[in-house]
Amino acid sequence: MKKLILLLILISSYGSSYSQVLLPADKNVLDSIRTANRENVILINFWATWCRPCTEEFPDLMKLYKNYRDKNFKIIFISLDFGDNLGDKTKAFLKKQGVDFVTYYNNFTKDEDLINYISKDWEGSIPGTFIYSNNILQKTLIGKHNYKDFRDVISKYLKN
């Protein structure tokens, strides 16, 4: 298990060459990602291909990633797709959006477990974006947002 977690951390940290890799995310994986990136500002975005606001804000998130990836900033996408949507449809969407790093899908046993793990104040609405700095949840953005909204929040926490 430790080797798998280490592999996931390495892939998520240096995964620019791992196009459309979709891995399961549970509490252990998310804990490992957050711990490995404690020096970074982390934006975790929960989305799904069937969620129109999610797909509409995706280009702004990718623009944010491209503009800030060299400034101690990481984006972690977690797909909430399931059934037939999870897999080929999710990977095709990620490829179309230009995602060239590892992404994840919900692998919690129950949706409530995921929701409570992320934030007891979150009702599970998506898109759901959670911004961490120093491994502490700093800001929650629920619903569709734009590049400026995301940029304004993360810029408060980025080191110069």
N, CA, C and O of each residue as an XYZ file, in Angstrom:
640
protein
N       0.827     -1.196      0.000
C       0.000      0.000      0.000
C       0.871      1.260      0.000
O       0.573      2.222     -0.709
N       1.943      1.255      0.792
C       2.821      2.420      0.841
C       3.465      2.680     -0.512
O       3.647      3.833     -0.905
N       3.814      1.607     -1.231
C       4.421      1.773     -2.549
C       3.423      2.388     -3.520
O       3.792      3.235     -4.334
N       2.162      1.971     -3.442
C       1.127      2.530     -4.314
C       0.932      4.010     -4.020
O       0.832      4.816     -4.945
N       0.878      4.370     -2.770
C       0.705      5.770     -2.393
C       1.896      6.596     -2.863
O       1.720      7.702     -3.373
N       3.099      6.072     -2.698
C       4.295      6.776     -3.159
C       4.248      6.963     -4.671
O       4.567      8.039     -5.175
N       3.856      5.931     -5.387
C       3.731      6.030     -6.839
C       2.718      7.102     -7.226
O       2.969      7.890     -8.138
N       1.583      7.137     -6.545
C       0.561      8.143     -6.829
C       1.080      9.548     -6.565
O       0.800     10.472     -7.329
N       1.825      9.708     -5.501
C       2.394     11.014     -5.178
C       3.373     11.444     -6.268
O       3.329     12.579     -6.740
N       4.240     10.545     -6.654
C       5.215     10.869     -7.691
C       4.534     11.216     -9.007
O       4.909     12.178     -9.677
N       3.548     10.439     -9.364
C       2.838     10.710    -10.611
C       2.128     12.050    -10.536
O       2.169     12.822    -11.494
N       1.476     12.341     -9.414
C       0.746     13.609     -9.314
C       1.688     14.799     -9.247
O       1.336     15.891     -9.691
N       2.867     14.605     -8.704
C       3.819     15.700     -8.598
C       4.576     15.955     -9.893
O       4.902     17.098    -10.213
N       4.852     14.902    -10.626
C       5.671     15.026    -11.828
C       4.978     14.459    -13.049
O       5.642     14.036    -13.995
N       3.660     14.442    -13.045
C       2.906     13.694    -14.041
C       2.672     14.376    -15.359
O       1.761     13.971    -16.080
N       3.441     15.397    -15.730
C       3.152     16.096    -16.966
C       3.255     15.191    -18.189
O       2.682     15.513    -19.231
N       3.961     14.076    -18.097
C       4.064     13.186    -19.246
C       3.042     12.056    -19.190
O       3.049     11.193    -20.067
N       2.186     12.032    -18.213
C       1.201     10.964    -18.051
C      -0.175     11.447    -18.485
O      -1.055     11.677    -17.656
N      -0.346     11.596    -19.771
C      -1.580     12.131    -20.324
C      -2.768     11.198    -20.062
O      -2.692      9.996    -20.312
N      -3.816     11.748    -19.577
C      -5.083     11.078    -19.330
C      -4.989      9.847    -18.435
O      -5.720      8.878    -18.642
N      -4.122      9.871    -17.466
C      -4.092      8.813    -16.469
C      -5.185      9.137    -15.466
O      -5.243     10.247    -14.937
N      -6.049      8.169    -15.206
C      -7.181      8.347    -14.307
C      -7.063      7.308    -13.198
O      -7.210      6.110    -13.441
N      -6.797      7.773    -11.980
C      -6.559      6.883    -10.850
C      -7.620      7.047     -9.771
O      -8.220      8.114     -9.648
N      -7.857      5.995     -8.989
C      -8.848      6.078     -7.912
C      -8.344      6.942     -6.756
O      -7.168      6.896     -6.394
N      -9.250      7.726     -6.189
C      -8.901      8.571     -5.041
C      -9.814      8.249     -3.867
O     -11.037      8.353     -3.954
N      -9.188      7.861     -2.781
C      -9.905      7.677     -1.525
C      -9.194      8.533     -0.475
O      -8.327      9.339     -0.810
N      -9.560      8.358      0.777
C      -8.980      9.167      1.856
C      -7.454      9.054      1.892
O      -6.764     10.066      2.014
N      -6.927      7.847      1.789
C      -5.474      7.656      1.857
C      -4.757      8.362      0.721
O      -3.721      8.991      0.936
N      -5.295      8.263     -0.478
C      -4.681      8.908     -1.638
C      -4.722     10.427     -1.476
O      -3.719     11.106     -1.696
N      -5.887     10.955     -1.090
C      -6.006     12.414     -0.922
C      -5.122     12.920      0.211
O      -4.517     13.987      0.095
N      -5.041     12.171      1.297
C      -4.124     12.548      2.386
C      -2.686     12.600      1.877
O      -1.944     13.526      2.205
N      -2.294     11.622      1.088
C      -0.932     11.558      0.552
C      -0.648     12.716     -0.393
O       0.427     13.313     -0.343
N      -1.605     13.031     -1.250
C      -1.433     14.152     -2.180
C      -1.259     15.453     -1.410
O      -0.359     16.241     -1.701
N      -2.123     15.673     -0.429
C      -2.036     16.913      0.353
C      -0.718     16.983      1.127
O      -0.088     18.039      1.183
N      -0.305     15.875      1.716
C       0.945     15.860      2.473
C       2.145     16.119      1.556
O       3.039     16.891      1.904
N       2.162     15.485      0.408
C       3.281     15.649     -0.530
C       3.353     17.067     -1.092
O       4.411     17.506     -1.543
N       2.249     17.769     -1.064
C       2.190     19.114     -1.641
C       1.973     20.194     -0.593
O       1.452     21.264     -0.907
N       2.360     19.932      0.629
C       2.091     20.900      1.706
C       2.758     22.254      1.476
O       2.316     23.262      2.027
N       3.814     22.285      0.669
C       4.485     23.552      0.361
C       3.811     24.298     -0.789
O       4.171     25.438     -1.086
N       2.857     23.671     -1.423
C       2.166     24.261     -2.573
C       0.770     24.737     -2.197
O       0.197     24.303     -1.198
N       0.245     25.622     -3.002
C      -1.182     25.925     -2.957
C      -1.835     24.858     -3.827
O      -1.447     24.661     -4.978
N      -2.822     24.176     -3.272
C      -3.495     23.095     -3.987
C      -4.948     23.473     -4.225
O      -5.658     23.871     -3.301
N      -5.375     23.347     -5.453
C      -6.775     23.532     -5.814
C      -7.311     22.158     -6.180
O      -6.875     21.559     -7.164
N      -8.256     21.655     -5.395
C      -8.898     20.373     -5.687
C     -10.278     20.685     -6.239
O     -11.090     21.352     -5.598
N     -10.524     20.184     -7.448
C     -11.788     20.457     -8.128
C     -12.533     19.157     -8.365
O     -12.006     18.223     -8.970
N     -13.781     19.109     -7.874
C     -14.672     17.975     -8.098
C     -15.606     18.341     -9.236
O     -16.246     19.391     -9.208
N     -15.683     17.485    -10.227
C     -16.398     17.777    -11.455
C     -16.923     16.477    -12.065
O     -16.625     15.384    -11.582
N     -17.701     16.613    -13.122
C     -18.182     15.449    -13.879
C     -18.503     15.884    -15.299
O     -18.861     17.038    -15.537
N     -18.375     14.964    -16.233
C     -18.667     15.291    -17.635
C     -20.141     15.596    -17.844
O     -20.489     16.331    -18.768
N     -21.013     15.049    -17.007
C     -22.456     15.275    -17.132
C     -22.907     16.578    -16.474
O     -24.086     16.928    -16.543
N     -21.992     17.291    -15.844
C     -22.290     18.550    -15.138
C     -21.887     19.721    -16.031
O     -20.702     20.012    -16.193
N     -22.885     20.388    -16.608
C     -22.601     21.481    -17.545
C     -21.757     22.604    -16.921
O     -20.777     23.027    -17.535
N     -22.105     23.103    -15.718
C     -21.246     24.147    -15.118
C     -19.799     23.670    -14.916
O     -18.860     24.460    -15.017
N     -19.633     22.382    -14.634
C     -18.275     21.836    -14.459
C     -17.496     21.925    -15.753
O     -16.354     22.385    -15.764
N     -18.102     21.490    -16.841
C     -17.394     21.491    -18.127
C     -17.204     22.914    -18.640
O     -16.237     23.187    -19.352
N     -18.110     23.821    -18.291
C     -17.964     25.216    -18.729
C     -16.818     25.933    -18.019
O     -16.168     26.787    -18.621
N     -16.555     25.605    -16.750
C     -15.477     26.283    -16.030
C     -14.118     25.618    -16.255
O     -13.085     26.189    -15.904
N     -14.109     24.442    -16.825
C     -12.868     23.688    -17.007
C     -11.788     24.456    -17.773
O     -10.631     24.438    -17.354
N     -12.122     25.135    -18.889
C     -11.078     25.893    -19.594
C     -10.425     26.967    -18.717
O      -9.227     27.219    -18.847
N     -11.186     27.597    -17.836
C     -10.609     28.595    -16.939
C      -9.662     27.947    -15.927
O      -8.634     28.528    -15.580
N     -10.001     26.759    -15.459
C      -9.109     26.048    -14.550
C      -7.817     25.646    -15.254
O      -6.738     25.722    -14.667
N      -7.924     25.224    -16.493
C      -6.720     24.857    -17.251
C      -5.858     26.090    -17.537
O      -4.630     26.005    -17.504
N      -6.481     27.218    -17.813
C      -5.726     28.464    -18.009
C      -4.985     28.822    -16.723
O      -3.822     29.224    -16.759
N      -5.666     28.673    -15.591
C      -5.056     28.932    -14.290
C      -3.847     28.017    -14.082
O      -2.778     28.466    -13.668
N      -4.032     26.747    -14.372
C      -2.939     25.773    -14.235
C      -1.749     26.185    -15.096
O      -0.616     26.191    -14.616
N      -1.988     26.524    -16.341
C      -0.896     26.875    -17.251
C      -0.178     28.144    -16.807
O       1.036     28.259    -16.976
N      -0.913     29.091    -16.244
C      -0.310     30.355    -15.825
C       0.416     30.277    -14.484
O       1.290     31.101    -14.210
N       0.067     29.296    -13.640
C       0.620     29.255    -12.286
C       1.336     27.956    -11.924
O       1.785     27.811    -10.786
N       1.455     27.032    -12.829
C       2.050     25.732    -12.495
C       3.497     25.830    -12.046
O       3.987     24.933    -11.361
N       4.185     26.887    -12.412
C       5.575     27.063    -12.001
C       5.710     27.922    -10.745
O       6.807     28.373    -10.416
N       4.614     28.145    -10.053
C       4.622     29.038     -8.888
C       4.081     28.349     -7.635
O       3.260     28.915     -6.914
N       4.545     27.132     -7.382
C       4.095     26.379     -6.200
C       2.580     26.203     -6.173
O       1.945     26.371     -5.132
N       2.015     25.867     -7.311
C       0.577     25.693     -7.440
C       0.280     24.369     -8.121
O       0.895     24.030     -9.132
N      -0.655     23.631     -7.569
C      -1.079     22.343     -8.136
C      -2.600     22.313     -8.249
O      -3.319     22.815     -7.385
N      -3.064     21.711     -9.335
C      -4.490     21.427     -9.488
C      -4.659     19.920     -9.438
O      -3.919     19.170    -10.075
N      -5.640     19.499     -8.674
C      -6.021     18.098     -8.601
C      -7.480     18.015     -9.053
O      -8.375     18.554     -8.402
N      -7.702     17.338    -10.168
C      -9.065     17.123    -10.646
C      -9.545     15.771    -10.157
O      -8.837     14.769    -10.266
N     -10.767     15.752     -9.611
C     -11.374     14.494     -9.186
C     -12.733     14.382     -9.869
O     -13.661     15.138     -9.582
N     -12.820     13.424    -10.771
C     -14.062     13.206    -11.509
C     -15.064     12.471    -10.632
O     -14.726     11.527     -9.918
N     -16.289     12.925    -10.706
C     -17.382     12.238    -10.025
C     -18.229     11.466    -11.033
O     -19.356     11.069    -10.739
N     -17.667     11.259    -12.231
C     -18.333     10.407    -13.210
C     -18.428      8.998    -12.658
O     -17.644      8.594    -11.800
N     -19.396      8.265    -13.160
C     -19.582      6.877    -12.746
C     -20.217      6.111    -13.888
O     -20.661      6.698    -14.874
N     -20.256      4.820    -13.750
C     -20.872      3.983    -14.776
C     -20.187      4.146    -16.120
O     -18.960      4.167    -16.210
N     -20.998      4.262    -17.165
C     -20.462      4.358    -18.531
C     -19.668      5.637    -18.769
O     -18.796      5.663    -19.638
N     -19.952      6.705    -18.011
C     -19.218      7.965    -18.205
C     -17.786      7.875    -17.719
O     -16.904      8.536    -18.266
N     -17.543      7.067    -16.701
C     -16.200      6.961    -16.149
C     -15.353      6.096    -17.068
O     -15.743      4.980    -17.412
N     -14.238      6.590    -17.450
C     -13.351      5.837    -18.336
C     -13.157      6.581    -19.628
O     -12.599      7.678    -19.644
N     -13.618      5.990    -20.721
C     -13.361      6.557    -22.045
C     -13.924      7.964    -22.195
O     -13.241      8.839    -22.726
N     -15.150      8.204    -21.742
C     -15.748      9.533    -21.889
C     -14.988     10.564    -21.051
O     -14.730     11.676    -21.512
N     -14.638     10.195    -19.841
C     -13.891     11.098    -18.964
C     -12.514     11.384    -19.557
O     -12.091     12.538    -19.616
N     -11.823     10.353    -19.990
C     -10.487     10.534    -20.578
C     -10.553     11.367    -21.854
O      -9.679     12.202    -22.091
N     -11.580     11.152    -22.681
C     -11.717     11.934    -23.916
C     -11.919     13.417    -23.590
O     -11.350     14.282    -24.255
N     -12.726     13.710    -22.571
C     -12.940     15.096    -22.161
C     -11.630     15.713    -21.674
O     -11.291     16.832    -22.058
N     -10.901     14.995    -20.838
C      -9.628     15.500    -20.314
C      -8.639     15.765    -21.447
O      -7.940     16.779    -21.441
N      -8.581     14.866    -22.406
C      -7.682     15.052    -23.552
C      -8.075     16.295    -24.336
O      -7.215     17.091    -24.713
N      -9.366     16.464    -24.584
C      -9.858     17.633    -25.327
C      -9.504     18.928    -24.604
O      -9.236     19.944    -25.247
N      -9.501     18.899    -23.280
C      -9.193     20.081    -22.475
C      -7.686     20.324    -22.339
O      -7.269     21.355    -21.811
N      -6.883     19.392    -22.808
C      -5.437     19.564    -22.740
C      -4.828     19.166    -21.404
O      -3.723     19.599    -21.077
N      -5.524     18.356    -20.635
C      -4.996     17.905    -19.349
C      -3.872     16.913    -19.632
O      -4.086     15.881    -20.268
N      -2.682     17.236    -19.155
C      -1.515     16.389    -19.399
C      -0.891     15.915    -18.091
O       0.316     15.689    -18.005
N      -1.735     15.771    -17.081
C      -1.265     15.289    -15.790
C      -2.294     14.323    -15.222
O      -3.432     14.263    -15.688
N      -1.887     13.585    -14.229
C      -2.746     12.585    -13.615
C      -3.993     13.240    -13.033
O      -3.921     14.295    -12.402
N      -5.125     12.603    -13.254
C      -6.366     13.018    -12.610
C      -6.948     11.806    -11.891
O      -6.475     10.681    -12.046
N      -7.966     12.062    -11.119
C      -8.500     11.036    -10.230
C     -10.006     10.911    -10.392
O     -10.668     11.771    -10.973
N     -10.521      9.819     -9.862
C     -11.968      9.640     -9.766
C     -12.304      9.214     -8.341
O     -11.472      8.649     -7.631
N     -13.521      9.492     -7.948
C     -13.980      9.196     -6.598
C     -13.962      7.691     -6.352
O     -14.603      6.925     -7.071
N     -13.226      7.285     -5.336
C     -13.180      5.868     -4.974
C     -13.547      5.666     -3.501
O     -13.182      4.659     -2.894
N     -14.270      6.631     -2.938
C     -14.800      6.463     -1.590
C     -15.963      5.469     -1.670
O     -16.662      5.404     -2.682
N     -16.162      4.711     -0.618
C     -17.234      3.714     -0.604
C     -18.598      4.367     -0.751
O     -19.453      3.875     -1.488
N     -18.802      5.482     -0.044
C     -20.088      6.204     -0.106
C     -19.799      7.675     -0.403
O     -18.784      8.217      0.035
N     -20.699      8.314     -1.151
C     -20.544      9.735     -1.449
C     -20.442     10.561     -0.168
O     -19.688     11.532     -0.113
N     -21.196     10.179      0.857
C     -21.169     10.915      2.123
C     -19.781     10.889      2.753
O     -19.367     11.856      3.392
N     -19.068      9.790      2.572
C     -17.708      9.688      3.122
C     -16.793     10.707      2.453
O     -15.994     11.362      3.123
N     -16.905     10.841      1.150
C     -16.115     11.841      0.419
C     -16.481     13.242      0.884
O     -15.602     14.042      1.203
N     -17.765     13.538      0.923
C     -18.233     14.869      1.311
C     -17.735     15.230      2.705
O     -17.207     16.323      2.909
N     -17.894     14.334      3.653
C     -17.467     14.612      5.025
C     -15.951     14.708      5.147
O     -15.447     15.452      5.988
N     -15.225     13.973      4.329
C     -13.770     14.056      4.347
C     -13.310     15.441      3.884
O     -12.421     16.036      4.492
N     -13.910     15.945      2.822
C     -13.496     17.227      2.260
C     -13.911     18.375      3.171
O     -13.081     19.203      3.545
N     -15.193     18.428      3.531
C     -15.678     19.505      4.395
C     -17.070     19.162      4.890
O     -17.959     18.832      4.105
N     -17.247     19.242      6.181
C     -18.571     18.971      6.753
C     -19.588     20.029      6.316
O     -20.795     19.814      6.424
N     -19.097     21.173      5.822
C     -19.980     22.239      5.347
C     -20.390     22.059      3.884
O     -21.292     22.744      3.402
N     -19.731     21.143      3.185
C     -20.036     20.902      1.781
C     -21.228     19.962      1.679
O     -21.274     18.931      2.350
N     -22.181     20.319      0.844
C     -23.353     19.466      0.650
C     -23.199     18.526     -0.542
O     -24.099     17.738     -0.832
N     -22.063     18.607     -1.232
C     -21.800     17.724     -2.354
C     -22.097     18.322     -3.710
O     -21.971     17.637     -4.724
N     -22.494     19.602     -3.755
C     -22.777     20.259     -5.035
C     -21.502     20.399     -5.853
O     -20.416     20.614     -5.314
N     -21.660     20.274     -7.169
C     -20.520     20.462     -8.063
C     -20.880     21.449     -9.152
O     -22.058     21.609     -9.473
N     -19.892     22.115     -9.726
C     -18.484     21.964     -9.388
C     -18.199     22.434     -7.969
O     -18.779     23.402     -7.475
N     -17.303     21.727     -7.348
C     -16.855     22.070     -6.012
C     -15.346     22.220     -6.011
O     -14.627     21.295     -6.387
N     -14.867     23.373     -5.592
C     -13.436     23.665     -5.613
C     -12.975     24.010     -4.204
O     -13.579     24.834     -3.518
N     -11.889     23.361     -3.788
C     -11.371     23.515     -2.430
C      -9.899     23.889     -2.528
O      -9.103     23.179     -3.142
N      -9.554     25.003     -1.918
C      -8.196     25.531     -2.037
C      -7.485     25.399     -0.695
O      -7.962     25.861      0.341
N      -6.323     24.747     -0.756
C      -5.514     24.479      0.428
C      -4.203     25.241      0.339
O      -3.607     25.364     -0.731
N      -3.773     25.743      1.474
C      -2.446     26.323      1.620
C      -1.909     25.830      2.958
O      -2.629     25.818      3.956
N      -0.640     25.424      2.977
C      -0.053     24.837      4.188
C      -0.879     23.657      4.692
O      -0.980     23.416      5.895
N      -1.469     22.925      3.740
C      -2.270     21.732      4.029
C      -3.536     22.038      4.836
O      -4.092     21.153      5.487
N      -3.984     23.285      4.789
C      -5.191     23.714      5.501
C      -6.190     24.242      4.478
O      -5.830     25.029      3.603
N      -7.441     23.812      4.587
C      -8.478     24.316      3.695
C      -8.662     25.809      3.957
O      -9.013     26.222      5.062
N      -8.416     26.613      2.909
C      -8.494     28.068      3.029
C      -9.778     28.639      2.442
O     -10.327     29.606      2.969
N     -10.261     28.043      1.348
C     -11.400     28.624      0.643
C     -12.162     27.521     -0.080
O     -11.573     26.583     -0.617
N     -13.463     27.656     -0.080
C     -14.350     26.750     -0.797
C     -15.136     27.565     -1.816
O     -15.712     28.601     -1.484
N     -15.156     27.093     -3.048
C     -15.931     27.730     -4.113
C     -16.893     26.683     -4.669
O     -16.467     25.700     -5.276
N     -18.164     26.894     -4.463
C     -19.178     25.952     -4.940
C     -19.914     26.590     -6.110
O     -20.272     27.767     -6.064
N     -20.135     25.809     -7.148
C     -20.782     26.325     -8.345
C     -19.738     26.792     -9.340
O     -18.536     26.770     -9.075
N     -20.234     27.215    -10.493
C     -19.348     27.632    -11.582
C     -18.666     28.958    -11.246
O     -19.305     29.911    -10.801
N     -17.360     28.992    -11.472
C     -16.566     30.201    -11.279
C     -15.715     30.439    -12.513
O     -15.624     29.585    -13.394
N     -15.094     31.609    -12.565
C     -14.290     31.948    -13.733
C     -12.829     32.126    -13.340
O     -12.468     32.056    -12.165
N     -12.010     32.355    -14.341
C     -10.574     32.490    -14.149
C     -10.239     33.537    -13.086
O      -9.418     33.286    -12.205
N     -10.864     34.693    -13.166
C     -10.581     35.773    -12.219
C     -10.891     35.343    -10.782
O     -10.113     35.623     -9.871
N     -12.018     34.669    -10.580
C     -12.364     34.188     -9.232
C     -11.269     33.280     -8.682
O     -10.804     33.454     -7.555
N     -10.865     32.304     -9.503
C      -9.827     31.363     -9.068
C      -8.500     32.073     -8.828
O      -7.845     31.848     -7.810
N      -8.106     32.928     -9.765
C      -6.834     33.649     -9.662
C      -6.796     34.515     -8.407
O      -5.793     34.531     -7.693
N      -7.884     35.234     -8.137
C      -7.913     36.119     -6.976
C      -7.738     35.346     -5.668
O      -7.094     35.835     -4.739
N      -8.309     34.145     -5.592
C      -8.186     33.352     -4.368
C      -6.774     32.792     -4.238
O      -6.138     32.954     -3.197
N      -6.283     32.139     -5.279
C      -4.970     31.494     -5.117
C      -3.840     32.486     -4.960
O      -2.840     32.189     -4.306
N      -3.982     33.665     -5.551
C      -2.894     34.661     -5.457
C      -2.686     35.120     -4.013
O      -1.598     35.582     -3.668
N      -3.698     35.002     -3.173
C      -3.559     35.373     -1.767
C      -2.611     34.433     -1.023
O      -2.026     34.814     -0.009
N      -2.459     33.211     -1.524
C      -1.717     32.191     -0.805
C      -0.386     31.811     -1.457
O       0.442     31.140     -0.842
N      -0.188     32.240     -2.696
C       1.059     31.902     -3.388
C       2.225     32.702     -2.810
O       2.091     33.876     -2.464
N       3.367     32.032     -2.720
C       4.596     32.689     -2.244
C       5.207     33.418     -3.418
O       5.221     32.913     -4.540
N       5.706     34.598     -3.154
C       6.336     35.382     -4.238
C       7.696     34.880     -4.592
O       8.346     35.433     -5.479
